[in-house]
Amino acid sequence: MIRAGSPADLRNAVGSSATGSWLKVTQERIDMFAQATGDRQWIHLDTERAATGPYGTTIAHGLLTLSLVPEMLAEVLEVDGTAAVINYGVESARFLTPVATGSRVRAAATLTDAKASPHGIRAVFHLEVSCEGSDRPALVSDLILLFIPAP
């Protein structure tokens, strides 16, 4: 667990790392993501066609894997005295391994930077989302979050 007593205390936690537990990526979740985004490629939704495709099954959208990061990060990050956490950006995101339907993923996060900004603390987390049974990460990314302190 990466812990800080306040957003400002994140500066003292740079270098801290934590790994979360496994999260199953179901076809239902993939279908809901496709519905929400309009990305309805057969590789994600058509189980019969995907069975004969390059992965032998449907796979999660890369952006779905990225969208799971807040859920996974919440499990390994605790910052007290925070009024809000704002997604500030993604410095990089690389989808290295497909996430097959029914696979389990988990995030390993390392706080690599934390600096004061006009509205709070801007923190950078290096993330590696692994897929159970794979030697390569499914996603490697640097996520930037703005922690706004509570009044």
Secondary structure, 3 states (H helix, E strand, C coil): CEEECCHHHHHHHCCCEEECCCEECCHHHHHHHHHHHCCCCHHHHCHHHHHCCCCCCCECCHHHHHHCHHHHHHHHEEECCEEEEEEEEEEEEEECCCCECCCEEEEEEEEEEEEEECCEEEEEEEEEEEECCCCCEEEEEEEEEEEEECC
